[in-house]
Amino acid sequence: MNRILLFVLFALAFSPLSNAQLNVTLKGQLSYNETLSDIWHYVHPSTGIEYALVGTRNGFSIVNVNEPANPTEVAYINGPSTTWRDIKTWNNFAYVTNEGGDGLLIVDLNDLQNGNAPFVYFTDGGRFSTVHNIYIDEFGFAYLTGSNYLSGGAIFYDLNQDPWNPVYAGVYNDTYVHDCYTRGNLMYTAEVYDGRFRIIDVSNKEDLVVLGEQETTSEFCHNIWPSDDGKTVFTTDEEGNAFIEAYDVEDPSDIEFLDKWQSNPGFNVIPHNAHVLNDYVVISYYRDGLVILDGSNPKALVEVGNYDTSPNFTGDGFNGAWGATPFLNSGNILISDIEEGLFILEPNYIRAAFLEGNVTDLDSGAPLNNVTVSIVSQSADTNTDIVGNYTAGLADAGSYTVTFSKPGFNPV
């Protein structure tokens, strides 16, 4: 029987952590008498006041969260009753989608300090009445997805000419698009019913070019968000026991799977939405609440923070944390919990500790693939790749026992 020769490299840095709420502190909470959907953020450019923009069952809520311990609703706009609302901002306007009717809600946020929030509903002359989701890029183009227009793909609107009256600029109509993200004229589409994501050049809104596509593990791609450098995307599949997945998209024509991670394996928990800030993946994970992954090494996703906003729910089910936005100037994370309301959380972002190395046959020196590398007592297993390399990680730096095993070889 052959033996395994192994080389191990450690990169370890930071202190022990609590097991209860990992690196996240509750700063404030606001209850509602109705269920919530998605959430976004807004910082007033003149006053610096921070606001939570909250989708509710029957409308749109704007909350001053500048004093997290005392969140105060400053405006509420009634709307069609619906489970789904999504919000994004451009300049000093909020754009709110819903699946109940009346079209796109447009809200002027300039005078929130005085409780004023003028609004209109926009349907582009009846082109659409319901929209599932929205993203707005850095050029001021809105991408409306999952509407009742054509296939429910992505409708493009220019917001620059008149924020009250978006100008139609084109459509991606190949298939239904549940969600998307656009930056640098690259649109990343989560095409949930096709089980894939696509990367599309939208430089010319009337002549789109599909650069690449990739099926996700559970074939139900719900949400996609790229890393800050654009080399990696992180996806969620809205299925029980599904994963947060990382893909190398530096070459969209040759997309490479990097890693996948799930909360509470075996409990069928459903991931919802993932956003990325400074290589941290901030996830609203339904019944498991907020989860933060260190995505700086996308070949080894590691949980470094969490906060359970819905301790009364566990496992499979569409309860708990719907949305999480980490982009406020203060660094606070806003969570919309479907049943429990608005949470203002303070994260302590830390980097994971990584174990990396290479495994070879002691006798021949040949690299060994599919060797199981286990950090004992930590439920952190990985396998070597075709050239014997592996990467694993933990939130807690320290000294651990690691086992290496492969059929036909003595374990080490």
Secondary structure, 3 states (H helix, E strand, C coil): CECEEEEEEEECCCCCCCCCCCCEEEEEEECCCCCEEEEEEEECCCCCCEEEEEEECCEEEEEECCCCCCCEEEEEEECCCCCCEEEEEECCEEEEEECCCCCEEEEECCCHHHCCCCEEEECCCCCCCCCCEEEECCCCEEEEECCCCCCCCEEEEECCCCCCCCEEEEEECCCCCCEEEEECCEEEEEEHHHCEEEEEECCCCCCCEEEEEEECCCCCEEEEEECCCCCEEEEEECCCCCCEEEEECCCCCCCEEEEEECCCCCCCCCCCEEEEECCEEEEECECCCEEEEECCCCCCCEEEEEECCCCCCCCCCCCCEEEEECCCCCCCEEEEECCCEEEEEEECCCCCEEEEEEEEECCCCCECCCCEEEECCCCEEEECCCCCEEEEEECCCCCCCEEEECCCECCC
